[in-house]
Amino acid sequence: MGLRFIIFLAAIWIVLLIIRFYLGRAPKKKQHTQRGTNIDTVRCQQCGLVIPEKEAIQRDNHFFCSKEHAND
């Protein structure tokens, strides 16, 4: 009886390992951010904030995050 019990436990352990292996390979949930999009970013000359280049204000070959920083 002891040998059958050990074989039974080993079989359950192998099944659990197989399940863990396949669950680990399952695709992850998608995050809210879009991957694969390349957004050019720049750093504000005044405060160092990193912002998308499309939203930045450019003055004298420098980028700023707001009009206030560009005017200072």
mmCIF file of the N, C-alpha and C atoms, coordinates in Angstrom:
data_MODEL
# 
_entry.id   MODEL 
# 
loop_
_atom_site.group_PDB 
_atom_site.id 
_atom_site.type_symbol 
_atom_site.label_atom_id 
_atom_site.label_alt_id 
_atom_site.label_comp_id 
_atom_site.label_asym_id 
_atom_site.label_entity_id 
_atom_site.label_seq_id 
_atom_site.pdbx_PDB_ins_code 
_atom_site.Cartn_x 
_atom_site.Cartn_y 
_atom_site.Cartn_z 
_atom_site.occupancy 
_atom_site.B_iso_or_equiv 
_atom_site.pdbx_formal_charge 
_atom_site.auth_seq_id 
_atom_site.auth_comp_id 
_atom_site.auth_asym_id 
_atom_site.auth_atom_id 
_atom_site.pdbx_PDB_model_num 
ATOM 1   N N  . MET A 1 1  ? 0.826  -1.191 0.000   1.00 0.00 ? 1  MET A N  1 
ATOM 2   C CA . MET A 1 1  ? 0.000  0.000  0.000   1.00 0.00 ? 1  MET A CA 1 
ATOM 3   C C  . MET A 1 1  ? 0.872  1.257  0.000   1.00 0.00 ? 1  MET A C  1 
ATOM 4   N N  . GLY A 1 2  ? 2.001  1.236  0.664   1.00 0.00 ? 2  GLY A N  1 
ATOM 5   C CA . GLY A 1 2  ? 2.865  2.405  0.717   1.00 0.00 ? 2  GLY A CA 1 
ATOM 6   C C  . GLY A 1 2  ? 3.426  2.771  -0.638  1.00 0.00 ? 2  GLY A C  1 
ATOM 7   N N  . LEU A 1 3  ? 3.761  1.780  -1.451  1.00 0.00 ? 3  LEU A N  1 
ATOM 8   C CA . LEU A 1 3  ? 4.313  2.017  -2.786  1.00 0.00 ? 3  LEU A CA 1 
ATOM 9   C C  . LEU A 1 3  ? 3.260  2.623  -3.706  1.00 0.00 ? 3  LEU A C  1 
ATOM 10  N N  . ARG A 1 4  ? 2.024  2.156  -3.618  1.00 0.00 ? 4  ARG A N  1 
ATOM 11  C CA . ARG A 1 4  ? 0.943  2.716  -4.436  1.00 0.00 ? 4  ARG A CA 1 
ATOM 12  C C  . ARG A 1 4  ? 0.696  4.181  -4.078  1.00 0.00 ? 4  ARG A C  1 
ATOM 13  N N  . PHE A 1 5  ? 0.753  4.483  -2.808  1.00 0.00 ? 5  PHE A N  1 
ATOM 14  C CA . PHE A 1 5  ? 0.534  5.863  -2.354  1.00 0.00 ? 5  PHE A CA 1 
ATOM 15  C C  . PHE A 1 5  ? 1.629  6.790  -2.882  1.00 0.00 ? 5  PHE A C  1 
ATOM 16  N N  . ILE A 1 6  ? 2.867  6.337  -2.849  1.00 0.00 ? 6  ILE A N  1 
ATOM 17  C CA . ILE A 1 6  ? 3.989  7.142  -3.348  1.00 0.00 ? 6  ILE A CA 1 
ATOM 18  C C  . ILE A 1 6  ? 3.857  7.357  -4.850  1.00 0.00 ? 6  ILE A C  1 
ATOM 19  N N  . ILE A 1 7  ? 3.462  6.318  -5.598  1.00 0.00 ? 7  ILE A N  1 
ATOM 20  C CA . ILE A 1 7  ? 3.255  6.450  -7.046  1.00 0.00 ? 7  ILE A CA 1 
ATOM 21  C C  . ILE A 1 7  ? 2.111  7.414  -7.333  1.00 0.00 ? 7  ILE A C  1 
ATOM 22  N N  . PHE A 1 8  ? 1.050  7.338  -6.542  1.00 0.00 ? 8  PHE A N  1 
ATOM 23  C CA . PHE A 1 8  ? -0.088 8.250  -6.703  1.00 0.00 ? 8  PHE A CA 1 
ATOM 24  C C  . PHE A 1 8  ? 0.336  9.701  -6.468  1.00 0.00 ? 8  PHE A C  1 
ATOM 25  N N  . LEU A 1 9  ? 1.100  9.959  -5.415  1.00 0.00 ? 9  LEU A N  1 
ATOM 26  C CA . LEU A 1 9  ? 1.580  11.316 -5.138  1.00 0.00 ? 9  LEU A CA 1 
ATOM 27  C C  . LEU A 1 9  ? 2.511  11.817 -6.239  1.00 0.00 ? 9  LEU A C  1 
ATOM 28  N N  . ALA A 1 10 ? 3.361  10.930 -6.753  1.00 0.00 ? 10 ALA A N  1 
ATOM 29  C CA . ALA A 1 10 ? 4.266  11.313 -7.838  1.00 0.00 ? 10 ALA A CA 1 
ATOM 30  C C  . ALA A 1 10 ? 3.482  11.678 -9.092  1.00 0.00 ? 10 ALA A C  1 
ATOM 31  N N  . ALA A 1 11 ? 2.418  10.934 -9.390  1.00 0.00 ? 11 ALA A N  1 
ATOM 32  C CA . ALA A 1 11 ? 1.585  11.229 -10.558 1.00 0.00 ? 11 ALA A CA 1 
ATOM 33  C C  . ALA A 1 11 ? 0.901  12.590 -10.406 1.00 0.00 ? 11 ALA A C  1 
ATOM 34  N N  . ILE A 1 12 ? 0.396  12.894 -9.233  1.00 0.00 ? 12 ILE A N  1 
ATOM 35  C CA . ILE A 1 12 ? -0.233 14.198 -8.983  1.00 0.00 ? 12 ILE A CA 1 
ATOM 36  C C  . ILE A 1 12 ? 0.794  15.314 -9.123  1.00 0.00 ? 12 ILE A C  1 
ATOM 37  N N  . TRP A 1 13 ? 1.983  15.087 -8.611  1.00 0.00 ? 13 TRP A N  1 
ATOM 38  C CA . TRP A 1 13 ? 3.057  16.087 -8.697  1.00 0.00 ? 13 TRP A CA 1 
ATOM 39  C C  . TRP A 1 13 ? 3.417  16.361 -10.155 1.00 0.00 ? 13 TRP A C  1 
ATOM 40  N N  . ILE A 1 14 ? 3.505  15.323 -10.976 1.00 0.00 ? 14 ILE A N  1 
ATOM 41  C CA . ILE A 1 14 ? 3.834  15.493 -12.400 1.00 0.00 ? 14 ILE A CA 1 
ATOM 42  C C  . ILE A 1 14 ? 2.725  16.254 -13.111 1.00 0.00 ? 14 ILE A C  1 
ATOM 43  N N  . VAL A 1 15 ? 1.485  15.935 -12.812 1.00 0.00 ? 15 VAL A N  1 
ATOM 44  C CA . VAL A 1 15 ? 0.363  16.655 -13.429 1.00 0.00 ? 15 VAL A CA 1 
ATOM 45  C C  . VAL A 1 15 ? 0.406  18.137 -13.042 1.00 0.00 ? 15 VAL A C  1 
ATOM 46  N N  . LEU A 1 16 ? 0.692  18.429 -11.789 1.00 0.00 ? 16 LEU A N  1 
ATOM 47  C CA . LEU A 1 16 ? 0.779  19.821 -11.351 1.00 0.00 ? 16 LEU A CA 1 
ATOM 48  C C  . LEU A 1 16 ? 1.930  20.557 -12.041 1.00 0.00 ? 16 LEU A C  1 
ATOM 49  N N  . LEU A 1 17 ? 3.046  19.892 -12.235 1.00 0.00 ? 17 LEU A N  1 
ATOM 50  C CA . LEU A 1 17 ? 4.164  20.506 -12.953 1.00 0.00 ? 17 LEU A CA 1 
ATOM 51  C C  . LEU A 1 17 ? 3.791  20.832 -14.394 1.00 0.00 ? 17 LEU A C  1 
ATOM 52  N N  . ILE A 1 18 ? 3.089  19.913 -15.035 1.00 0.00 ? 18 ILE A N  1 
ATOM 53  C CA . ILE A 1 18 ? 2.657  20.153 -16.414 1.00 0.00 ? 18 ILE A CA 1 
ATOM 54  C C  . ILE A 1 18 ? 1.689  21.332 -16.474 1.00 0.00 ? 18 ILE A C  1 
ATOM 55  N N  . ILE A 1 19 ? 0.756  21.411 -15.551 1.00 0.00 ? 19 ILE A N  1 
ATOM 56  C CA . ILE A 1 19 ? -0.202 22.526 -15.520 1.00 0.00 ? 19 ILE A CA 1 
ATOM 57  C C  . ILE A 1 19 ? 0.521  23.844 -15.298 1.00 0.00 ? 19 ILE A C  1 
ATOM 58  N N  . ARG A 1 20 ? 1.466  23.871 -14.355 1.00 0.00 ? 20 ARG A N  1 
ATOM 59  C CA . ARG A 1 20 ? 2.232  25.101 -14.108 1.00 0.00 ? 20 ARG A CA 1 
ATOM 60  C C  . ARG A 1 20 ? 3.021  25.515 -15.329 1.00 0.00 ? 20 ARG A C  1 
ATOM 61  N N  . PHE A 1 21 ? 3.586  24.556 -16.055 1.00 0.00 ? 21 PHE A N  1 
ATOM 62  C CA . PHE A 1 21 ? 4.359  24.853 -17.252 1.00 0.00 ? 21 PHE A CA 1 
ATOM 63  C C  . PHE A 1 21 ? 3.479  25.522 -18.300 1.00 0.00 ? 21 PHE A C  1 
ATOM 64  N N  . TYR A 1 22 ? 2.298  24.968 -18.547 1.00 0.00 ? 22 TYR A N  1 
ATOM 65  C CA . TYR A 1 22 ? 1.413  25.539 -19.557 1.00 0.00 ? 22 TYR A CA 1 
ATOM 66  C C  . TYR A 1 22 ? 0.791  26.858 -19.112 1.00 0.00 ? 22 TYR A C  1 
ATOM 67  N N  . LEU A 1 23 ? 0.540  27.028 -17.842 1.00 0.00 ? 23 LEU A N  1 
ATOM 68  C CA . LEU A 1 23 ? 0.018  28.310 -17.364 1.00 0.00 ? 23 LEU A CA 1 
ATOM 69  C C  . LEU A 1 23 ? 1.081  29.397 -17.461 1.00 0.00 ? 23 LEU A C  1 
ATOM 70  N N  . GLY A 1 24 ? 2.330  29.035 -17.258 1.00 0.00 ? 24 GLY A N  1 
ATOM 71  C CA . GLY A 1 24 ? 3.416  30.002 -17.368 1.00 0.00 ? 24 GLY A CA 1 
ATOM 72  C C  . GLY A 1 24 ? 3.633  30.446 -18.791 1.00 0.00 ? 24 GLY A C  1 
ATOM 73  N N  . ARG A 1 25 ? 3.265  29.635 -19.766 1.00 0.00 ? 25 ARG A N  1 
ATOM 74  C CA . ARG A 1 25 ? 3.444  29.978 -21.168 1.00 0.00 ? 25 ARG A CA 1 
ATOM 75  C C  . ARG A 1 25 ? 2.219  30.662 -21.743 1.00 0.00 ? 25 ARG A C  1 
ATOM 76  N N  . ALA A 1 26 ? 1.156  30.780 -20.984 1.00 0.00 ? 26 ALA A N  1 
ATOM 77  C CA . ALA A 1 26 ? -0.064 31.432 -21.459 1.00 0.00 ? 26 ALA A CA 1 
ATOM 78  C C  . ALA A 1 26 ? 0.230  32.896 -21.753 1.00 0.00 ? 26 ALA A C  1 
ATOM 79  N N  . PRO A 1 27 ? -0.416 33.460 -22.758 1.00 0.00 ? 27 PRO A N  1 
ATOM 80  C CA . PRO A 1 27 ? -0.176 34.874 -23.070 1.00 0.00 ? 27 PRO A CA 1 
ATOM 81  C C  . PRO A 1 27 ? -0.596 35.768 -21.907 1.00 0.00 ? 27 PRO A C  1 
ATOM 82  N N  . LYS A 1 28 ? 0.206  36.779 -21.666 1.00 0.00 ? 28 LYS A N  1 
ATOM 83  C CA . LYS A 1 28 ? -0.074 37.713 -20.581 1.00 0.00 ? 28 LYS A CA 1 
ATOM 84  C C  . LYS A 1 28 ? -1.210 38.645 -20.990 1.00 0.00 ? 28 LYS A C  1 
ATOM 85  N N  . LYS A 1 29 ? -1.868 39.217 -19.981 1.00 0.00 ? 29 LYS A N  1 
ATOM 86  C CA . LYS A 1 29 ? -2.918 40.194 -20.263 1.00 0.00 ? 29 LYS A CA 1 
ATOM 87  C C  . LYS A 1 29 ? -2.294 41.433 -20.884 1.00 0.00 ? 29 LYS A C  1 
ATOM 88  N N  . LYS A 1 30 ? -3.013 42.019 -21.808 1.00 0.00 ? 30 LYS A N  1 
ATOM 89  C CA . LYS A 1 30 ? -2.497 43.216 -22.461 1.00 0.00 ? 30 LYS A CA 1 
ATOM 90  C C  . LYS A 1 30 ? -2.576 44.389 -21.496 1.00 0.00 ? 30 LYS A C  1 
ATOM 91  N N  . GLN A 1 31 ? -1.533 45.188 -21.531 1.00 0.00 ? 31 GLN A N  1 
ATOM 92  C CA . GLN A 1 31 ? -1.524 46.382 -20.706 1.00 0.00 ? 31 GLN A CA 1 
ATOM 93  C C  . GLN A 1 31 ? -2.234 47.495 -21.449 1.00 0.00 ? 31 GLN A C  1 
ATOM 94  N N  . HIS A 1 32 ? -2.542 48.554 -20.745 1.00 0.00 ? 32 HIS A N  1 
ATOM 95  C CA . HIS A 1 32 ? -3.264 49.669 -21.343 1.00 0.00 ? 32 HIS A CA 1 
ATOM 96  C C  . HIS A 1 32 ? -2.403 50.466 -22.317 1.00 0.00 ? 32 HIS A C  1 
ATOM 97  N N  . THR A 1 33 ? -1.102 50.395 -22.157 1.00 0.00 ? 33 THR A N  1 
ATOM 98  C CA . THR A 1 33 ? -0.229 51.133 -23.059 1.00 0.00 ? 33 THR A CA 1 
ATOM 99  C C  . THR A 1 33 ? -0.088 50.363 -24.359 1.00 0.00 ? 33 THR A C  1 
ATOM 100 N N  . GLN A 1 34 ? 0.123  51.094 -25.429 1.00 0.00 ? 34 GLN A N  1 
ATOM 101 C CA . GLN A 1 34 ? 0.303  50.471 -26.725 1.00 0.00 ? 34 GLN A CA 1 
ATOM 102 C C  . GLN A 1 34 ? 1.781  50.204 -26.924 1.00 0.00 ? 34 GLN A C  1 
ATOM 103 N N  . ARG A 1 35 ? 2.106  48.960 -27.145 1.00 0.00 ? 35 ARG A N  1 
ATOM 104 C CA . ARG A 1 35 ? 3.496  48.612 -27.393 1.00 0.00 ? 35 ARG A CA 1 
ATOM 105 C C  . ARG A 1 35 ? 3.743  48.673 -28.890 1.00 0.00 ? 35 ARG A C  1 
ATOM 106 N N  . GLY A 1 36 ? 4.972  48.937 -29.212 1.00 0.00 ? 36 GLY A N  1 
ATOM 107 C CA . GLY A 1 36 ? 5.335  48.963 -30.609 1.00 0.00 ? 36 GLY A CA 1 
ATOM 108 C C  . GLY A 1 36 ? 5.202  50.339 -31.237 1.00 0.00 ? 36 GLY A C  1 
ATOM 109 N N  . THR A 1 37 ? 4.702  51.301 -30.492 1.00 0.00 ? 37 THR A N  1 
ATOM 110 C CA . THR A 1 37 ? 4.607  52.649 -31.027 1.00 0.00 ? 37 THR A CA 1 
ATOM 111 C C  . THR A 1 37 ? 5.831  53.422 -30.580 1.00 0.00 ? 37 THR A C  1 
ATOM 112 N N  . ASN A 1 38 ? 6.507  53.997 -31.520 1.00 0.00 ? 38 ASN A N  1 
ATOM 113 C CA . ASN A 1 38 ? 7.700  54.784 -31.216 1.00 0.00 ? 38 ASN A CA 1 
ATOM 114 C C  . ASN A 1 38 ? 7.301  56.245 -31.122 1.00 0.00 ? 38 ASN A C  1 
ATOM 115 N N  . ILE A 1 39 ? 7.455  56.798 -29.945 1.00 0.00 ? 39 ILE A N  1 
ATOM 116 C CA . ILE A 1 39 ? 7.136  58.201 -29.720 1.00 0.00 ? 39 ILE A CA 1 
ATOM 117 C C  . ILE A 1 39 ? 8.437  58.921 -29.419 1.00 0.00 ? 39 ILE A C  1 
ATOM 118 N N  . ASP A 1 40 ? 8.738  59.927 -30.206 1.00 0.00 ? 40 ASP A N  1 
ATOM 119 C CA . ASP A 1 40 ? 9.936  60.719 -29.957 1.00 0.00 ? 40 ASP A CA 1 
ATOM 120 C C  . ASP A 1 40 ? 9.683  61.621 -28.766 1.00 0.00 ? 40 ASP A C  1 
ATOM 121 N N  . THR A 1 41 ? 10.593 61.567 -27.798 1.00 0.00 ? 41 THR A N  1 
ATOM 122 C CA . THR A 1 41 ? 10.441 62.386 -26.609 1.00 0.00 ? 41 THR A CA 1 
ATOM 123 C C  . THR A 1 41 ? 11.610 63.353 -26.497 1.00 0.00 ? 41 THR A C  1 
ATOM 124 N N  . VAL A 1 42 ? 11.356 64.450 -25.802 1.00 0.00 ? 42 VAL A N  1 
ATOM 125 C CA . VAL A 1 42 ? 12.380 65.464 -25.548 1.00 0.00 ? 42 VAL A CA 1 
ATOM 126 C C  . VAL A 1 42 ? 12.324 65.841 -24.083 1.00 0.00 ? 42 VAL A C  1 
ATOM 127 N N  . ARG A 1 43 ? 13.379 66.482 -23.618 1.00 0.00 ? 43 ARG A N  1 
ATOM 128 C CA . ARG A 1 43 ? 13.462 66.894 -22.216 1.00 0.00 ? 43 ARG A CA 1 
ATOM 129 C C  . ARG A 1 43 ? 13.317 68.415 -22.142 1.00 0.00 ? 43 ARG A C  1 
ATOM 130 N N  . CYS A 1 44 ? 12.492 68.864 -21.207 1.00 0.00 ? 44 CYS A N  1 
ATOM 131 C CA . CYS A 1 44 ? 12.315 70.297 -20.990 1.00 0.00 ? 44 CYS A CA 1 
ATOM 132 C C  . CYS A 1 44 ? 13.639 70.899 -20.526 1.00 0.00 ? 44 CYS A C  1 
ATOM 133 N N  . GLN A 1 45 ? 14.045 71.979 -21.172 1.00 0.00 ? 45 GLN A N  1 
ATOM 134 C CA . GLN A 1 45 ? 15.313 72.631 -20.844 1.00 0.00 ? 45 GLN A CA 1 
ATOM 135 C C  . GLN A 1 45 ? 15.291 73.226 -19.433 1.00 0.00 ? 45 GLN A C  1 
ATOM 136 N N  . GLN A 1 46 ? 14.106 73.606 -18.960 1.00 0.00 ? 46 GLN A N  1 
ATOM 137 C CA . GLN A 1 46 ? 13.991 74.270 -17.658 1.00 0.00 ? 46 GLN A CA 1 
ATOM 138 C C  . GLN A 1 46 ? 13.917 73.283 -16.489 1.00 0.00 ? 46 GLN A C  1 
ATOM 139 N N  . CYS A 1 47 ? 12.975 72.312 -16.576 1.00 0.00 ? 47 CYS A N  1 
ATOM 140 C CA . CYS A 1 47 ? 12.735 71.437 -15.419 1.00 0.00 ? 47 CYS A CA 1 
ATOM 141 C C  . CYS A 1 47 ? 13.175 69.988 -15.631 1.00 0.00 ? 47 CYS A C  1 
ATOM 142 N N  . GLY A 1 48 ? 13.487 69.593 -16.859 1.00 0.00 ? 48 GLY A N  1 
ATOM 143 C CA . GLY A 1 48 ? 13.958 68.243 -17.117 1.00 0.00 ? 48 GLY A CA 1 
ATOM 144 C C  . GLY A 1 48 ? 12.861 67.225 -17.358 1.00 0.00 ? 48 GLY A C  1 
ATOM 145 N N  . LEU A 1 49 ? 11.612 67.657 -17.410 1.00 0.00 ? 49 LEU A N  1 
ATOM 146 C CA . LEU A 1 49 ? 10.495 66.749 -17.648 1.00 0.00 ? 49 LEU A CA 1 
ATOM 147 C C  . LEU A 1 49 ? 10.598 66.180 -19.057 1.00 0.00 ? 49 LEU A C  1 
ATOM 148 N N  . VAL A 1 50 ? 10.360 64.875 -19.199 1.00 0.00 ? 50 VAL A N  1 
ATOM 149 C CA . VAL A 1 50 ? 10.384 64.235 -20.512 1.00 0.00 ? 50 VAL A CA 1 
ATOM 150 C C  . VAL A 1 50 ? 8.963  64.202 -21.052 1.00 0.00 ? 50 VAL A C  1 
ATOM 151 N N  . ILE A 1 51 ? 8.787  64.762 -22.248 1.00 0.00 ? 51 ILE A N  1 
ATOM 152 C CA . ILE A 1 51 ? 7.460  64.864 -22.860 1.00 0.00 ? 51 ILE A CA 1 
ATOM 153 C C  . ILE A 1 51 ? 7.554  64.471 -24.332 1.00 0.00 ? 51 ILE A C  1 
ATOM 154 N N  . PRO A 1 52 ? 6.432  64.097 -24.936 1.00 0.00 ? 52 PRO A N  1 
ATOM 155 C CA . PRO A 1 52 ? 6.441  63.810 -26.374 1.00 0.00 ? 52 PRO A CA 1 
ATOM 156 C C  . PRO A 1 52 ? 6.823  65.073 -27.165 1.00 0.00 ? 52 PRO A C  1 
ATOM 157 N N  . GLU A 1 53 ? 7.578  64.888 -28.209 1.00 0.00 ? 53 GLU A N  1 
ATOM 158 C CA . GLU A 1 53 ? 8.050  66.026 -29.000 1.00 0.00 ? 53 GLU A CA 1 
ATOM 159 C C  . GLU A 1 53 ? 6.886  66.798 -29.611 1.00 0.00 ? 53 GLU A C  1 
ATOM 160 N N  . LYS A 1 54 ? 5.793  66.102 -29.927 1.00 0.00 ? 54 LYS A N  1 
ATOM 161 C CA . LYS A 1 54 ? 4.618  66.760 -30.506 1.00 0.00 ? 54 LYS A CA 1 
ATOM 162 C C  . LYS A 1 54 ? 3.998  67.764 -29.537 1.00 0.00 ? 54 LYS A C  1 
ATOM 163 N N  . GLU A 1 55 ? 4.109  67.510 -28.239 1.00 0.00 ? 55 GLU A N  1 
ATOM 164 C CA . GLU A 1 55 ? 3.501  68.388 -27.237 1.00 0.00 ? 55 GLU A CA 1 
ATOM 165 C C  . GLU A 1 55 ? 4.455  69.462 -26.732 1.00 0.00 ? 55 GLU A C  1 
ATOM 166 N N  . ALA A 1 56 ? 5.713  69.363 -27.102 1.00 0.00 ? 56 ALA A N  1 
ATOM 167 C CA . ALA A 1 56 ? 6.719  70.299 -26.590 1.00 0.00 ? 56 ALA A CA 1 
ATOM 168 C C  . ALA A 1 56 ? 6.653  71.636 -27.333 1.00 0.00 ? 56 ALA A C  1 
ATOM 169 N N  . ILE A 1 57 ? 7.095  72.661 -26.641 1.00 0.00 ? 57 ILE A N  1 
ATOM 170 C CA . ILE A 1 57 ? 7.221  73.997 -27.231 1.00 0.00 ? 57 ILE A CA 1 
ATOM 171 C C  . ILE A 1 57 ? 8.696  74.201 -27.531 1.00 0.00 ? 57 ILE A C  1 
ATOM 172 N N  . GLN A 1 58 ? 8.985  74.544 -28.788 1.00 0.00 ? 58 GLN A N  1 
ATOM 173 C CA . GLN A 1 58 ? 10.378 74.706 -29.192 1.00 0.00 ? 58 GLN A CA 1 
ATOM 174 C C  . GLN A 1 58 ? 10.695 76.190 -29.360 1.00 0.00 ? 58 GLN A C  1 
ATOM 175 N N  . ARG A 1 59 ? 11.801 76.587 -28.744 1.00 0.00 ? 59 ARG A N  1 
ATOM 176 C CA . ARG A 1 59 ? 12.241 77.972 -28.849 1.00 0.00 ? 59 ARG A CA 1 
ATOM 177 C C  . ARG A 1 59 ? 13.771 77.974 -28.801 1.00 0.00 ? 59 ARG A C  1 
ATOM 178 N N  . ASP A 1 60 ? 14.385 78.629 -29.776 1.00 0.00 ? 60 ASP A N  1 
ATOM 179 C CA . ASP A 1 60 ? 15.852 78.740 -29.851 1.00 0.00 ? 60 ASP A CA 1 
ATOM 180 C C  . ASP A 1 60 ? 16.529 77.372 -29.783 1.00 0.00 ? 60 ASP A C  1 
ATOM 181 N N  . ASN A 1 61 ? 16.013 76.421 -30.542 1.00 0.00 ? 61 ASN A N  1 
ATOM 182 C CA . ASN A 1 61 ? 16.562 75.059 -30.602 1.00 0.00 ? 61 ASN A CA 1 
ATOM 183 C C  . ASN A 1 61 ? 16.548 74.337 -29.253 1.00 0.00 ? 61 ASN A C  1 
ATOM 184 N N  . HIS A 1 62 ? 15.684 74.742 -28.348 1.00 0.00 ? 62 HIS A N  1 
ATOM 185 C CA . HIS A 1 62 ? 15.485 74.065 -27.064 1.00 0.00 ? 62 HIS A CA 1 
ATOM 186 C C  . HIS A 1 62 ? 14.012 73.714 -26.940 1.00 0.00 ? 62 HIS A C  1 
ATOM 187 N N  . PHE A 1 63 ? 13.740 72.670 -26.166 1.00 0.00 ? 63 PHE A N  1 
ATOM 188 C CA . PHE A 1 63 ? 12.365 72.235 -25.958 1.00 0.00 ? 63 PHE A CA 1 
ATOM 189 C C  . PHE A 1 63 ? 11.929 72.544 -24.534 1.00 0.00 ? 63 PHE A C  1 
ATOM 190 N N  . PHE A 1 64 ? 10.646 72.894 -24.394 1.00 0.00 ? 64 PHE A N  1 
ATOM 191 C CA . PHE A 1 64 ? 10.079 73.238 -23.097 1.00 0.00 ? 64 PHE A CA 1 
ATOM 192 C C  . PHE A 1 64 ? 8.724  72.542 -22.952 1.00 0.00 ? 64 PHE A C  1 
ATOM 193 N N  . CYS A 1 65 ? 8.335  72.286 -21.697 1.00 0.00 ? 65 CYS A N  1 
ATOM 194 C CA . CYS A 1 65 ? 7.080  71.592 -21.433 1.00 0.00 ? 65 CYS A CA 1 
ATOM 195 C C  . CYS A 1 65 ? 5.883  72.521 -21.364 1.00 0.00 ? 65 CYS A C  1 
ATOM 196 N N  . SER A 1 66 ? 6.120  73.810 -21.183 1.00 0.00 ? 66 SER A N  1 
ATOM 197 C CA . SER A 1 66 ? 5.008  74.759 -21.099 1.00 0.00 ? 66 SER A CA 1 
ATOM 198 C C  . SER A 1 66 ? 5.456  76.123 -21.601 1.00 0.00 ? 66 SER A C  1 
ATOM 199 N N  . LYS A 1 67 ? 4.479  76.991 -21.839 1.00 0.00 ? 67 LYS A N  1 
ATOM 200 C CA . LYS A 1 67 ? 4.783  78.351 -22.291 1.00 0.00 ? 67 LYS A CA 1 
ATOM 201 C C  . LYS A 1 67 ? 5.536  79.121 -21.210 1.00 0.00 ? 67 LYS A C  1 
ATOM 202 N N  . GLU A 1 68 ? 5.201  78.862 -19.968 1.00 0.00 ? 68 GLU A N  1 
ATOM 203 C CA . GLU A 1 68 ? 5.870  79.563 -18.865 1.00 0.00 ? 68 GLU A CA 1 
ATOM 204 C C  . GLU A 1 68 ? 7.363  79.245 -18.853 1.00 0.00 ? 68 GLU A C  1 
ATOM 205 N N  . HIS A 1 69 ? 7.709  77.998 -19.042 1.00 0.00 ? 69 HIS A N  1 
ATOM 206 C CA . HIS A 1 69 ? 9.121  77.617 -19.056 1.00 0.00 ? 69 HIS A CA 1 
ATOM 207 C C  . HIS A 1 69 ? 9.836  78.161 -20.302 1.00 0.00 ? 69 HIS A C  1 
ATOM 208 N N  . ALA A 1 70 ? 9.125  78.247 -21.413 1.00 0.00 ? 70 ALA A N  1 
ATOM 209 C CA . ALA A 1 70 ? 9.729  78.767 -22.643 1.00 0.00 ? 70 ALA A CA 1 
ATOM 210 C C  . ALA A 1 70 ? 9.979  80.276 -22.516 1.00 0.00 ? 70 ALA A C  1 
ATOM 211 N N  . ASN A 1 71 ? 9.141  80.983 -21.750 1.00 0.00 ? 71 ASN A N  1 
ATOM 212 C CA . ASN A 1 71 ? 9.260  82.435 -21.625 1.00 0.00 ? 71 ASN A CA 1 
ATOM 213 C C  . ASN A 1 71 ? 10.253 82.858 -20.545 1.00 0.00 ? 71 ASN A C  1 
ATOM 214 N N  . ASP A 1 72 ? 10.607 81.957 -19.636 1.00 0.00 ? 72 ASP A N  1 
ATOM 215 C CA . ASP A 1 72 ? 11.526 82.318 -18.535 1.00 0.00 ? 72 ASP A CA 1 
ATOM 216 C C  . ASP A 1 72 ? 12.934 82.492 -19.016 1.00 0.00 ? 72 ASP A C  1 
# 
